[in-house]
Amino acid sequence: MAGADPSRTSSAGATPKPPRRQRAIASKTVAAVAIAALLIAFGVANDDRVAVDYLVVSRESPLILVIGVSALLGALAGALIARRRKR
């Protein structure tokens, strides 16, 4: 292959992601890290104990735990909704 262009990549290798997709993934990652940092700061600043009413009982829990569980359940619900929309 004397006439082959050395600057061209071979088609057998892995194809890189398009730049627009890489920017979208990077921006989502930055947004997720920023939200996580704000959530952690908010939770640490609110370390009081609060009464949480479950369906059957009421219990005192640290507010940081209530915030964390709520955020986790919200993220799970959002992921399930986003997954369902893709189908």
Rosetta constraint file for C-alpha pairs under 8 A:
AtomPair CA 9 CA 13 HARMONIC 7.72 0.50
AtomPair CA 11 CA 15 HARMONIC 7.90 0.50
AtomPair CA 17 CA 21 HARMONIC 6.58 0.50
AtomPair CA 17 CA 22 HARMONIC 6.56 0.50
AtomPair CA 18 CA 22 HARMONIC 6.49 0.50
AtomPair CA 19 CA 23 HARMONIC 6.21 0.50
AtomPair CA 20 CA 24 HARMONIC 6.27 0.50
AtomPair CA 21 CA 25 HARMONIC 6.25 0.50
AtomPair CA 22 CA 26 HARMONIC 6.09 0.50
AtomPair CA 23 CA 27 HARMONIC 6.01 0.50
AtomPair CA 24 CA 28 HARMONIC 6.17 0.50
AtomPair CA 25 CA 29 HARMONIC 6.17 0.50
AtomPair CA 26 CA 30 HARMONIC 6.20 0.50
AtomPair CA 27 CA 31 HARMONIC 6.11 0.50
AtomPair CA 28 CA 32 HARMONIC 6.09 0.50
AtomPair CA 29 CA 33 HARMONIC 6.18 0.50
AtomPair CA 30 CA 34 HARMONIC 6.15 0.50
AtomPair CA 31 CA 35 HARMONIC 6.14 0.50
AtomPair CA 32 CA 36 HARMONIC 6.08 0.50
AtomPair CA 33 CA 37 HARMONIC 6.11 0.50
AtomPair CA 34 CA 38 HARMONIC 6.23 0.50
AtomPair CA 35 CA 39 HARMONIC 6.05 0.50
AtomPair CA 36 CA 40 HARMONIC 6.13 0.50
AtomPair CA 37 CA 41 HARMONIC 6.14 0.50
AtomPair CA 38 CA 42 HARMONIC 5.99 0.50
AtomPair CA 39 CA 43 HARMONIC 6.04 0.50
AtomPair CA 39 CA 68 HARMONIC 7.94 0.50
AtomPair CA 40 CA 44 HARMONIC 6.09 0.50
AtomPair CA 41 CA 45 HARMONIC 6.15 0.50
AtomPair CA 42 CA 46 HARMONIC 6.32 0.50
AtomPair CA 43 CA 47 HARMONIC 6.74 0.50
AtomPair CA 43 CA 63 HARMONIC 7.08 0.50
AtomPair CA 43 CA 64 HARMONIC 4.54 0.50
AtomPair CA 43 CA 65 HARMONIC 7.99 0.50
AtomPair CA 43 CA 67 HARMONIC 6.49 0.50
AtomPair CA 43 CA 68 HARMONIC 7.56 0.50
AtomPair CA 44 CA 64 HARMONIC 6.55 0.50
AtomPair CA 46 CA 63 HARMONIC 6.23 0.50
AtomPair CA 46 CA 64 HARMONIC 6.41 0.50
AtomPair CA 47 CA 62 HARMONIC 6.25 0.50
AtomPair CA 47 CA 63 HARMONIC 5.71 0.50
AtomPair CA 47 CA 64 HARMONIC 5.89 0.50
AtomPair CA 48 CA 62 HARMONIC 5.86 0.50
AtomPair CA 48 CA 63 HARMONIC 5.68 0.50
AtomPair CA 48 CA 64 HARMONIC 7.94 0.50
AtomPair CA 49 CA 60 HARMONIC 6.09 0.50
AtomPair CA 49 CA 61 HARMONIC 5.32 0.50
AtomPair CA 49 CA 62 HARMONIC 4.28 0.50
AtomPair CA 49 CA 63 HARMONIC 5.60 0.50
AtomPair CA 50 CA 60 HARMONIC 5.35 0.50
AtomPair CA 50 CA 61 HARMONIC 5.52 0.50
AtomPair CA 50 CA 62 HARMONIC 6.16 0.50
AtomPair CA 50 CA 63 HARMONIC 5.97 0.50
AtomPair CA 51 CA 58 HARMONIC 6.57 0.50
AtomPair CA 51 CA 59 HARMONIC 5.48 0.50
AtomPair CA 51 CA 60 HARMONIC 4.41 0.50
AtomPair CA 51 CA 61 HARMONIC 6.34 0.50
AtomPair CA 52 CA 58 HARMONIC 5.59 0.50
AtomPair CA 52 CA 59 HARMONIC 5.35 0.50
AtomPair CA 52 CA 60 HARMONIC 6.10 0.50
AtomPair CA 52 CA 61 HARMONIC 6.74 0.50
AtomPair CA 53 CA 57 HARMONIC 6.20 0.50
AtomPair CA 53 CA 58 HARMONIC 4.31 0.50
AtomPair CA 53 CA 59 HARMONIC 6.55 0.50
AtomPair CA 54 CA 58 HARMONIC 5.74 0.50
AtomPair CA 54 CA 59 HARMONIC 7.77 0.50
AtomPair CA 61 CA 65 HARMONIC 6.99 0.50
AtomPair CA 61 CA 66 HARMONIC 7.10 0.50
AtomPair CA 62 CA 66 HARMONIC 6.66 0.50
AtomPair CA 63 CA 67 HARMONIC 6.10 0.50
AtomPair CA 64 CA 68 HARMONIC 6.05 0.50
AtomPair CA 65 CA 69 HARMONIC 6.07 0.50
AtomPair CA 66 CA 70 HARMONIC 6.06 0.50
AtomPair CA 67 CA 71 HARMONIC 6.10 0.50
AtomPair CA 68 CA 72 HARMONIC 6.11 0.50
AtomPair CA 69 CA 73 HARMONIC 6.11 0.50
AtomPair CA 70 CA 74 HARMONIC 6.07 0.50
AtomPair CA 71 CA 75 HARMONIC 6.08 0.50
AtomPair CA 72 CA 76 HARMONIC 6.15 0.50
AtomPair CA 73 CA 77 HARMONIC 6.14 0.50
AtomPair CA 74 CA 78 HARMONIC 6.10 0.50
AtomPair CA 75 CA 79 HARMONIC 6.09 0.50
AtomPair CA 76 CA 80 HARMONIC 6.20 0.50
AtomPair CA 77 CA 81 HARMONIC 6.21 0.50
AtomPair CA 78 CA 82 HARMONIC 6.09 0.50
AtomPair CA 79 CA 83 HARMONIC 6.01 0.50
AtomPair CA 80 CA 84 HARMONIC 6.16 0.50
AtomPair CA 81 CA 85 HARMONIC 6.30 0.50
AtomPair CA 82 CA 86 HARMONIC 6.50 0.50
AtomPair CA 83 CA 87 HARMONIC 7.00 0.50
